[in-house]
Amino acid sequence: MIQHCGWIGGPEIIIILIVVILLFGGKKIPELARGLGKGIRDFKKATEDSGIKNDIKDVTSEIHDLKSGVNKINPKNILKTDNLQKPKKK
């Protein structure tokens, strides 16, 4: 039988919650949730503060500038057949 590989469903979540309650107890779960939330907030803040998005924008703009410069000095644009002289017949 082929099983669908995807997100976990409702029954799996219920089983996981029961196991967590049995392992940690009802009093520890709020503390674990707070710690997890704080960790996610810190990670999100660190990625925003590092300026990764701004660095990516700067690099892409430099790449676009280089591409336009290369297109200006493209040999196909410099050597056009209109400017060439036709060979003289003897």
N, C-alpha and C positions, 0 to 999 in steps of 0.2 A: 504494500500500500504506500502510495506517495503522500507525504505530509507537506503541508504548506509551511514554508519557512517565513515567518514574519513576526510581527509584534505579538507580545504575550496577550492572552485574552483574560476575561473576567475570572474564570476558575483558577488560573495560575496566579493571578494577583491575590486572590483570597488565600490560597495556600501559602504564598510568600508572607503575607501579613500574619497569618497564624504562627508560622515558624519564627518570625521576628518577635512576636509577643512572647512566645515560649522561651526564646533565648535571652531576651533583654528585660522582660517584664514591662508592665504598664507604666512604671514611673520613669524609666530610662528613655522611653521612646521620644517624649518631647525634647529632652536634652540632645538626643541624637539628631532630631530634625533641625533644632536650632544650630547645631554645629555644622550640619550639612548646608543649611541656608547661608550661614556666614562664610563658609568656604566658597560657595558659588558666587556670592557677592564680591568677595575679595578677588577671585579669579577674573570676574567680569571687569572690575575696576582696574586691575593690572593690565588687561589687554587694551582697555580704552586709554589708559594713561601712557602706554608705551608708544602711541602714535603710529601704530602699524598701518592704519588706514591712510594716514597722511603720507607716509613713506611710499606706499603703493601708488598713490595718486601722483606723487612727484616723479617716480620712476616711469610711470606710463606717459606722463607729459614729455619727459625727456626722450622716450622712445619715439613718440609721434614727431617731435622736433627733428630727430635724426632721420626718420623716414622721409620727411619733407625735404631735408637737405640732400639726401641721396637722390631723390627724384629730380631735384634741380640739376644735378651734375650727371645725370644718367647719360651714357654715351649714345643711346638711341635718340635722345633729344638734341645732342650736339651735332651729330652727323646726320643731317637730313639730306635726302636725295635731291631736293630742290636746289641746294646750294652747290652741288657738285657740277663740274663742267663736263659736258658730253665729249667723248673722244672725237678728234677730228679725223675725217676720212681722207685718205690720200689718193 
